[in-house]
Amino acid sequence: MTSPQLTSYEDRSLYTTWQLSLDQIERENTLSAKLLKLWAYFDRQDVWFELLQHGSYELLQHGSSTDNDWMQRLIEDELNFNGAVRVLCNYGLVDPELPFHDRSGSGGYSMHSCVHSWTASVLNREWDEGLAKLALICVASDVPNDNDKDWWILQRRVLQHAARHERFIREGKVKVEGVEWAVHCLGLLCYNQGKLAEAEAMYTRALQGKEEALGPNHTSTLDTVNNLGIIYRQQGKLAEAEAMYIRALQGKEEALGPNHTSTLDTVNNLGILYHQQDKLAEAEAMHIRALQGKEEALGPNHTSTLGTVNNLGWLYNQQGKLAEAEAMYTRALQGYEEALGPNHTSTLQTVNNLGWLYSEQGKLAEAEAMYIRALQGKEEALGPNHTSTLLTVRNLGNLYSDQGKLAEAEAMYIRALQGYEEALGPNHISTLRTVRNLGNLYSHQGKLAEAEAMYIRALQGKEEALGPNHTSTLKTVLHLGNMYRLQHKLAEAETMARRALNGYEDALGPKHSSTLQAVNNLGRLFADQGKLAEAETMYTRTLQGYESLDSVNVSSYTPALNTISNLGDLFSKTKQTDKAKAMYTRALSGFAAVQGPLSDRCQDLERRLKALDVAPAESDVPNMGSTETGAGESKPLVRKLLRKFRR
């Protein structure tokens, strides 16, 4: 057992003293002596009654062969447990923990690190497999589901014990035979704490054990397959994730039927994966199937149903169906608040998502309120450095950037980056996304050298982690190409733009929304190069592509509106005033619906329209893709649109 060794004369004297105390304890209360030996397989801090009680119940349910009669007597009631611990306290081996207001369960007890070392290296000089498994079962039995009330409080409490057993399992000290379910629970705990590498190791070990003990198609085996798919998706291993999900789905459909709630959970997860792969039509089909099945099986307000509602809202948001997205988020939020309370992490994640939607709609004050509520709640529930907390920190950075609060945005990005680097490592996808966000910020600040460094770091990391042609890698290629365009490195910019376009066409097809974004960017580059005919071809292809997508509402889809605005700029440059007016008016109508008629973007479009009226023959409006200016004093079209939307 890994513990610090006591080798000094004074320490050996302590050994002798504690051994004499143990002899007295065994005569006074044998349960106290048994507990002292078992404690070596827990962390030294915070052992409490329910931790052992829940484990003892699991022992009975799973029919463990461990000789646990003494354990049953110890946890028969809390008086027995407290009596046994009191003896250890009387001999100075254990102390009660200070009470905490946010602690779930009864008060805990701790021992000094030297005493704990003695229990490990002397009382358990020979590794006791039975006691190790008993402690593992106790820890795993106390890992709550993330739908349980205040689950994060109990997870924090059990985490230090789980970390000890995660290490025991990784080092091969605990055999998983018969306790595969417990190893699965440790995987769940590691995942909820954002420790993806540890979660993958636990799930992989549990899967191997379940396949041997239960078979590859047992429903418990398939649950672990499903969860391993979640880990792979979070790690950006999308092909491996899809293989896990499809295996789990096929197995569950055969074993449980297509409408069983466990089957539908995997359907929902597959929808999330397809969304991440930009297969939006397939994602929508999966989410709708999952939602309809859960509404029928569980009811419209069950938390599992609400989770799928939230996911469908996120998909609609990405498709530009903002009204439908808001309806889904609002339904999910109201349901979560009623079922779980306003501060549950599922509630807070939906609050975060509503913040994202409001940001897309240009409702920046409402977005900020949502993000701050989500951030404060997550900091209290999960801690300031949990990956879910850091996601909201990064989103708040995005919002501050949109609001022009660049110093505040930088502070958020740096906090998120440092947190991700510590929690997930410098090359994790979430870390690299934050690096890319910092690149965007530095670009807006005119710090082009710093921006280029961020983009190159993000690109190199994604190329290594995901491959050169992964869609997330290609997105960074797009950003780097735009950076080169701003630096007037037009040859390098064109190389990046064509690489992104070719990669998207190969990965997603010529009419995918991400492909069309790359086409639009190439059009902007051609416009900067003075290749106006080629630019018009690119913009026209982009717009026609968006219009052909059933999954996109062009009138409220921001990328499509950007392309329409870019066409207005192009027609203005080529003195095609009527066409320019038509494009600007169309873009203005769309942005008014999405962001509000008095948004900065609408005011800028109004200025451009006014410039065409003042000097249509000489107008040379700067490219909207890289320039946003303030509004002029006259806003007749904006006011007209405002009256329209107030009706």
N, C-alpha and C positions, 0 to 999 in steps of 0.2 A: 504494500500500500504506500502511496506517495504522501509522505508527511515529513516535516522537519525532524531531524534527529537531535536527541539531547545527549551530549557526550561529555560535558564538563562535570567536574566533581560535584558542583552544586546541583546540577541537573540529575546526576545519579542519586544524590541524596533525596531529591524530590521523588524520584522513582520509588525509592524505598518507603518514603512517607505515604505516597499514594497507594502502594501495595498493601501497607498495613491498614490504611483506611478501607481499601477494598475488602480485606478480610473481615473487618468490622461490619461493613455494609452488607456483605453476604449473610452474616449471621442475623442482621437486623431486618433486612427486607431483600429477599432473593430477586424480586422484580426490579429493584433499583440496580442491582449488579448486572442483570441481563440488559437493562436499558443502557447502562454505561458502556457495555461492550458493543451494542448495536449502534450507539452514537458515532462510532468511528466511521460508519458508512454514510453518515449525513455530514453536511457542513457543520462546523462547530457552532454557528449562530442560528438562533431562532428555530428550535424544535418545539412544536405545540401539540396539544391533545388531538385535534382533528386530523393532523397530518398522519398520525399513527392509526387513528380510528378508521379513516377511509381506507387505508392500506389493508387493515385487518379484514374489513368487509370484502375487499377484492380477493383476498386470499381464500375466503370461504367460497365466493362465487366461482373462482377459477380452479378450485379443488387443488390448491398447491400442496405438495408433499412436504413443505417445510414444517418442521416441528414448531408449531406456533401456539401451543396451549398457554404458555406463559404470556404471550402477546394478547390472547383473548382475555386473560385475567387482568392484564395491565390496562386495557382500554374498555373494560366492562362498564365503567362509568368514569367521569372526570375526577371523582374523589380518589379512586384507585391510582390514576395517573399522577395527580397532584401529590398524593402521599408518597409515591415512589420517588418523584422528583425532589420532594422536600428533604428526604434523607440525603440525597446528593448535595443539596444546598447546605445542609447542616455540616457536612464535611468539607465545605469550601470548594467543591469540584464544579458546581453549576451555580449560575446566578440568574435571577429573573430578568427578562428584558424590560426596558422602559416601555410604557404603553404608547401606542401611536394612534392618532384619531382615525387614520385611513387604513387601518389594518383589519383584515377579515379574519374572523375566528377568535379563539381565546388567546390569552397571553402566552408568549413564548419564553423559552429558556436558552441560555448560551453557556459555553464553557471557554475558559482561557485557551489560547492556542497551544500552550505547553501541555495542558491537560489533554487536549484533543490529540496532540502528537503521541502522548503516552498511551491513550486508548488504541491508537492505530498501530503503533510499533511494538507494544508490549502485550496489551490485552488481546490483540489480534495479530500476534507474531506470525501465525499461520492464517492465510487468507481463508475466510469463512464464506463459501459460495452461498450458503443458505441465508446468512444474515445480509449479504450484499444484495441478493434478489429481494429479500424482504424489504430492505430500505428502498430499492428501486420501485417496487410495487407501491409503497407508501407515497413516494414522490409522484409517480405517474398517475396515481388515483386522485391526486389533488390538482392535476392540471385541468382547469376549467375550459369549457367550450366558449368561443368568443361571442356566443349569443347569451351567455349567462350574465346575470346582473353583476356589475362591478368585477368582471372577470379579470381585468387588468391589475386590480389590487392584489388578488390572490396569486396571479401569475408572477408578479414582482416578488411576492413573499416566498414562493417555491423555487424561484429561479436559481438561487445559489446552491440549493440541494441538487437541482437538475444538472447544473454545470458540472458538479462532482461526478455524477453518474454518466453524463455524456463522455467525460474523460475516461472513466472506468471502461465503458463499452468500446470506445475508440482504441484503447490500449489492449483490448481483448481480455480484460480481467473478469468480465461478467459474460457468461454464456446466455445468449438470447433465447435458447430453446425454452418454450413454455411461457415466455414473457414478451413475445413479439409485440403484443398489443401495448405493453408499457413503453417499448422503444418507439413505437409509432407516436405515442403521446408526447414523448420527449421531442420528436420531430416537430409536432404541432407547436409546442412551446417555443422551440428555437425559431420557427417560422414567424410566430407572432411577435417575437422580440427582434425580428429583422436579421437574424443570424442564419443566412441562407446556406452557407457552406456546412455548418453544423447540422442544419435541418436536412440537407441532402444526405449527409452521412448517416443520420438516424433513420430516415425513411428507406434508404438503400439497404441498411442492415435489417430493418423490420421486414422489408419486402422479401429479401432472401429467406428469412426465417419462415415467413408465412407461406411462400411458395413450396417450401419443403414440408412444412407441417400440415397445411390445409389444401394445397394445390393452387395452380395458377389462376383458376377461375372462381375461387371462393369469394364471396362478397366482401369479406374482411380484407383479403388480398387486393381486391379491386379498389377498395377505399384507399389503400396505401399507394396503389398505382396512380389514382386520381390526384392524390396530394403531391406525389413526386412530380406529376405534370405541372402543378402549380409552382413548385420550386423552379423547375426548368424554365417556365415562362418568365418568372421574376428574374432569373439569371440571363435572360435573353437567348436561351437555347430553344428556339421556337420549334425546330424540327423534332427535337426530342420530346418537347412538351406535347406536340400534336400526336406523336406516336403513343404516348402514355394515355392521353385523353381518349383516343379512338379505341385503344385496347380496353380501357375502363368502360367506355360506353357500350361497346359490343358485348362485353361480358355481362354488364348489368342488364342490358336489354334482354339477353337470353335468360339470365337467372331471375330477374325481378319483374321484367316487363317494361315496355317503353314509357309508361306513365308513373312508375314508382318515383318517389321523391328523391331517392338516391341517384336514380338514373337522370332525373331532371337537373340535379346539381351538376353532374358532369356535362350535360347539354349546355347549361349556363356557362360553365368554365370553357367549353369549346367555343362558345360565342365570344367570350372575352379574348381568347387566343386569335380567332379570325379577325376580330377588331384590331388587335395589335399587328396582325399581318396585313392590314388594310384590305381584307376581304369583307367589305362592309355588307354586301348583300347576304353572304353566307352567315355573317355575324347576326344580322337582323333576324334571319330565319331561325337560328338557334335560340336567340333570346325570346322571340315570340312563342316558339314551341315550349320553352321552359316556363314562361309566364302563364300561358294558358293551362298547362298541366298543373302548376303549383296553385293557381287560383281555384281550380277544381278540386285538388287533393287537400289543400291546406287552408284555403280561404284567401280573400284579397288582402287581408291585413296581417297575415303571418309574416314574421321577420324574414323567412326565406323567400317568400314572394316579394317582399319589399326590396330585398337585395337584387333580384332580377329586374324589378322596376327601375331601380337606381342605375343598373348597367344599361338598360335600354335608353334611359335618359342620356347617358354618356355617349352612346352610339348616335342618337338623334342630334346631339350637339355637334359631333364630328361631321355629320351629314349636312349640316346647315339647317336642320329642321328645328329651329330654336323654340318655337311655340310648343311643339310636341315634347322637346327636351324639358322645358320648364314645367309642363304638366306632369311629367314623370318624376322629376326631382321633388316637386311640391307634394305629390302624393306620397313618395317615399319618406320625405321629411316628416310630414304629419303623422304617418303611420309609425315611424320609429320613435318620435317624441311620445306618442301615446303608449306604445308597447314597451319601450326601453328607457325612456326618459331623455331629457334634453342634453345630457352630458355623456351618453353612451358613445363609444367610439364609432359605431355604425351611424348614429345620428350625426356625429361631427364630420364624418367623411362625406355624407350627403350635403351638409352645410358647405363644406369645401367645394364640392362639385357645383353647387348653386353659385358660389362665388366665381367659379370659372365661367359659368354661363353668363352671369351678369357682366363680367369683363368682356366677353365676346359681344354682348349687346351694347357695350359702351356705357353701361350703368356702373360707373367706376366707384361711386360712393357706396352703393349697395354691395358691390363686390368686396370692397374693403371691409365693410361691416361683417360680411359672411366669413371672410378669411380670418379676421381678428377673433371672432367667436370660435371658429374651428381651432385656431392656434392656441388660444387660451385653454380651451377644453382639452386638447390633446396634450399640452404641456403638463396639465394637472393629472390626466389619466394615464399617460404613457411615459411622460418624462420629456425633457427638452431635446434629447438626442435620439429618440426613436425615429425610425425611417418614415413612419406615417406623419409624425410631427414635422420632420424635415421637408416632406412633400408640400405641406401647407406653407412652410417658410419660403420655399422656392416659388410657389405660386404668388405669395405676397410680394416677392421680389419682382416677378413679372408685372404685377399690377402697378407697383411703384414706378417701374420703368415706363409703363404706358401713361402714368400720370405725370411723367417728367420729374419725379422725385428720385433722381439718379443716385444721390448719396445713400438714401434709404434703401434703394434697390440693391446697391452694391453690398451694403451691410447684410441684407438678407441672403444674397447669393453666397457671400463668403461664409456666413454661418452655416448655410445648407451644405456647402462644399466641404467645410471642415468636419461637419457631422457625418456626412456620407463617407468621407475618406476614412474616418475612424471606425465607423460601423460596418462598412461594406468593402473598403479598400479603394485605392486610387483608380483602379481600372474597371470598377463596376459600372454598369450602364447608367444607373441613377447618378453616380458621381460624374460620369462623362456628360450627361445631359446638363448638369449644373455648370460644368466647365463651358459647354456650348452657350448656355445662358449668359455667363460672364462675358464670353466673346461678343454676344449681341449687345450687351450693355456697353462694353468698351468701344464698340463700333459707334453706338449712339453718342458717346462722349467724345468721339473724334480721336480716341486713343487707338489708332489703327494698328500699331505695332503690337500692343498688348492683346488686342482682339485677335490678330493673326496667330499669336502664340497660343491663345486659348483654343482657337479652332484647330490648329495643327495637333495640339495635345489630344483634343477630343477625337479627331479623325484617326490618329495613330492608335489610340486606345480602342476605338470601335472596330477598326480594321483587324486588330489582334483578337478582340473578344468575340466579334460577330462575323468577321469576314469582310472583304472589300465591297461586296455587292449587296450586303444587307440593307434594308430600307432605312434603318436608323443611321447607318454609315453614310448612305447617299444623302440623307438630309443634311448632315454636317458638310458633305461635299458642296451642296447647294450654298450653304452659308459661307463657306470659304470662297467659293466662286464670286459671291456678291461682295465679299470683302476685297478681293482682287479688283473687282469692278470699281469700287469706291477709291482704291489706290491707283486707279488708272492703269493697272497691269492687265490690259485687255486680252492679251494672248493667254496669260495664265487663267484669267477669268473664263475665257471660252473653253479652255481645256477642262476646267472643273464643270462647267455647265453641260458640256457634251458628255462627260463621264457620268454625271448624275442622270441625264436624260437616257442615255443608253442603258444604264443599270436599271432604272425604273421600267423601261420598256421590256427588258428581259425578265424582270422579276414580277411585274404586275400587269404588263400589257400596255398598249399605246393609249388607252382611254381611261386609265385609272386616274383618280384625282391627284395623286402624288406625281404621276407622270406629267399630267397637265400643268402642275405647278412648275416643274422643271422646264417645260416648253415655254411657259410665261417668262421665266427668268432668262431664258435664251433670247426671247424677244426683247427684253429690256436691254440686254447686252448689245444686240444688233442695233437698237435705237441709239445707244451711246456711241456706237461705232459709225453712225450715220448710214447704216444699211437699212433704210426705212422700209423698203419693199419686203426684205426678209423679215423685219420686225413685224410688219402687218400680217405676213403669212403665219408667223408663230402665234401672235395674239388671236388671230381668227381661228386657228386650229384649237387653241386653248378654250376659247369661248364656246365653239361648237361642241367640243368634247364635254364641257360641263353641262351644256344643254341636253346632251344625249344621255346623261346619267340619270336613271330613275331614282337613285338614292340621294340626289342633290337638288335642293330648292335654290335655283340660281338667283332668284330675287332677294334672298337673304343669306346667301353663302358668301362669306367674306372673300375667299380667294377668287371667286367668279367676279365679284364686284370690283376687286383690284384690277382684274384683266380688262373689264369694261372701262374703268377709269384710264388704264394705260392706253387703250385704243383711242379714248378721247384725246389724250396727250399727243398721240401719233397723228391723228387727223388735224389737230391744231397746228402741229409743226408743218404738215403738208398743205396747209391753207384750205382744208376741206371743212369749212366752218359748220355747215349744217350737220355733217356727220359727227363732228366733235361735240356740238350741242346735244345731239341725240344720245351720244354715249355718256356725257357728263350728267345729263338729266336722268338717264336710266340708273347710273351709279348713285346719284344723289337720292333718288327714290328708295333704292335698296338700303343704303346706309342710314337713311332716316328711319326706316322700319326696324333696323337692327340696333342702331346706336342712339337714335333720337335725333330729331331735326336740328337741334342746336349743338350737336356734337362738333368737335374740332374738324372731323373729317367732312361733315356736311358743310360747315362754314368754308372750308377750303375749296370744295367743289363749287359752292356758290360764287366764290371769288373768281374761279376760273371761267365760269359762265359769264360773269360780268365783264371779264377781260375780253372775251370774244365779242360781246356787244359793243364795247368801247372801241376796240381796234381789231376788227375781225381779219383785216387783210395783213396785219403785221404781228398778230399774236404768236408768241413763241413760249408757250407755258412750260415750265420745267417739269421733268418726269415725276409723276406722283409716286412711283415706286421708291424713290429715295428722298423725297422732299415733302414736308408738311409745313404749312405756314398758318399764321393766324387769320381770322376772319376780317373782312372789310365791314364798314359800318352798315351798308345796305344789304338786307337779307330778304328781299321780297319772296323768292321762291321757297326759302326755308320757312318763312312765316306761313305761306300757303300750305306747305306740307304739315306744319305744326297744327294748323286748324283742321286739316284732314284727319290727323291721328287723334285729335281730341274728341272727334265726333263719336 
